[in-house]
Amino acid sequence: MSEILQTYFALVLGSLGYPVDEIRWSLGYCQGDGMRFSGSVDATIAAHRLLADKPVFRGLVLSAVEKGERIDITASDRHYVHEYTMTAGRRYDADLTLAEDKAMSLLLSLVEEDIVRISQRLRDDGYACIEAAPSEASIVIDRTFGDFGLKVSIQQDEEPHLPDSGEALYDLVDMIEFGKGRQGIVMVSVRIEREGEEIGSAHQGTYPFVGSWQALTGQLGFRSYVRELLGDACAEVREILGMTGLTLAA
């Protein structure tokens, strides 16, 4: 999960003109949790975005950037990583006109406000991504067939792989959906019991899904997937018990 979040954060920050080399985050539902980033701002991208309705100021900022003026974001706290542990500042190492200086000061004030909003937004996206699947095994199907019981459980894949279909645009969309928690990956386990004791099981590495994990049992793809695993589990039970036939339905 950490690789997906780190890549997603970098993707969003880079598109906004913010640094991606030093991204830190902590999403453990504790005081001081959040995410922050530090480094040099791409003032050209930031100006086009934050000064879109102020073309004169935008032009002055671009002129200042050409002269070497920069905005940096630095970490202001060693212990916490929330949105208020970042400080934006100018280098003041370029020979600017008064108008360029004023435009850069305006951009700096906008960046100071924007990085707080962006950090909060990415923090919320991070929590949504984490909560897209249960962190502990959750039983989604629990049925009894005479002496036999069937339990199907799912759990968040601890190390999901980054999208890698070979199609850059498709993978980009996938990454955004994962980052915002609108799709996820779970590990699926099927367990067959008799009198409360496991007598057969089947596990599969991962199952990707779209939407809420609570609605998985209503998705045809998931039910088909579970039936395949159930067939393997039933085969194991038949072999263990010496039965000629055992059929359960998910």
C-alpha positions, -999 to 999 in steps of 0.1 A, spaced: 0 0 0 29 24 8 42 22 -28 8 30 -43 2 60 -19 37 73 -25 33 71 -63 -1 86 -62 10 115 -40 40 122 -63 17 121 -93 -7 147 -79 20 169 -65 41 169 -97 11 179 -117 5 209 -94 41 221 -95 50 209 -61 82 189 -51 81 151 -51 116 142 -38 108 145 -1 72 133 6 64 121 41 31 108 54 17 90 84 -19 78 83 -24 59 116 -53 79 130 -31 95 155 -24 131 165 -1 148 141 -9 124 112 -12 137 77 12 142 48 37 169 37 62 176 10 93 197 8 117 210 -19 116 235 -47 83 246 -63 80 247 -100 69 283 -100 60 282 -137 34 255 -132 22 270 -99 18 305 -115 -2 291 -145 -26 274 -120 -28 299 -91 -27 331 -112 -49 319 -140 -72 348 -136 -44 374 -132 -24 373 -164 -4 404 -156 9 390 -123 14 356 -140 36 372 -167 56 390 -140 62 358 -121 74 340 -152 98 369 -158 111 366 -122 115 329 -126 136 334 -157 159 356 -136 163 328 -111 137 336 -84 125 305 -66 100 294 -39 110 265 -16 89 245 8 106 233 40 96 210 68 91 229 101 86 199 125 107 168 129 80 148 147 48 155 128 39 154 91 6 172 89 -3 202 67 9 228 92 44 214 93 54 230 60 67 265 54 69 282 20 95 309 14 113 328 -13 150 327 -19 154 364 -28 185 358 -48 175 374 -80 176 410 -91 139 418 -96 119 448 -105 94 461 -79 65 447 -100 82 413 -103 88 413 -66 52 421 -58 40 393 -82 63 368 -65 50 378 -31 15 373 -43 23 338 -56 40 330 -24 9 338 -4 -12 317 -27 12 288 -24 12 290 14 -26 286 14 -26 260 -14 -2 236 1 -24 233 32 -54 225 11 -35 200 -11 -19 183 19 -54 179 35 -68 166 3 -41 140 -2 -44 130 35 -81 123 29 -73 104 -3 -48 84 16 -73 74 43 -99 65 16 -73 43 -1 -65 25 31 -101 21 40 -110 8 5 -106 -28 19 -107 -42 54 -73 -43 72 -82 -75 90 -99 -106 77 -137 -100 73 -162 -127 66 -184 -117 37 -202 -151 31 -211 -174 60 -235 -203 52 -244 -237 66 -252 -268 45 -262 -296 68 -231 -307 87 -209 -284 66 -202 -246 69 -188 -223 43 -169 -191 51 -155 -167 26 -133 -139 40 -114 -110 24 -86 -89 36 -66 -59 23 -36 -69 2 -7 -56 22 16 -50 -8 -6 -43 -38 13 -38 -71 12 -7 -91 -10 -8 -122 12 -21 -151 -10 -29 -181 15 -15 -206 -10 13 -215 2 44 -198 -32 63 -198 -51 32 -185 -25 28 -157 -27 65 -148 -65 63 -144 -61 31 -124 -36 48 -101 -60 78 -95 -89 54 -87 -67 35 -63 -54 66 -47 -89 80 -41 -101 47 -27 -126 41 -55 -112 7 -62 -90 -17 -43 -74 -52 -41 -82 -79 -16 -70 -113 -7 -97 -139 -8 -99 -171 14 -125 -199 12 -129 -221 43 -150 -253 46 -159 -264 81 -175 -294 98 -188 -289 133 -168 -257 135 -134 -273 125 -118 -265 92 -115 -294 68 -107 -277 36 -96 -243 23 -85 -224 -8 -67 -191 -10 -59 -168 -38 -34 -140 -40 -55 -110 -49 -88 -99 -64 -92 -64 -78 -125 -46 -74 -143 -14 -81 -166 4 -56 -172 -6 -20 -158 -39 -7 -190 -43 13 -208 -48 -20 -185 -75 -33 -208 -104 -27 -233 -88 -51 -208 -86 -80 -210 -114 -105 -173 -114 -111 -165 -119 -74 -191 -147 -70 -176 -164 -100 -142 -161 -85 -153 -175 -52 -169 -205 -70 -136 -214 -85 -119 -213 -51 -148 -232 -36 -143 -260 -62 -107 -263 -51 -117 -264 -14 -144 -290 -21 -118 -312 -39 -96 -310 -9 -124 -320 14 -134 -350 -8 -98 -362 -7 -95 -358 31 -128 -374 39 -128 -400 11 -161 -386 -2 -172 -392 -38 -192 -359 -40 -194 -327 -21 -210 -296 -36 -215 -263 -19 -228 -231 -33 -215 -196 -26 
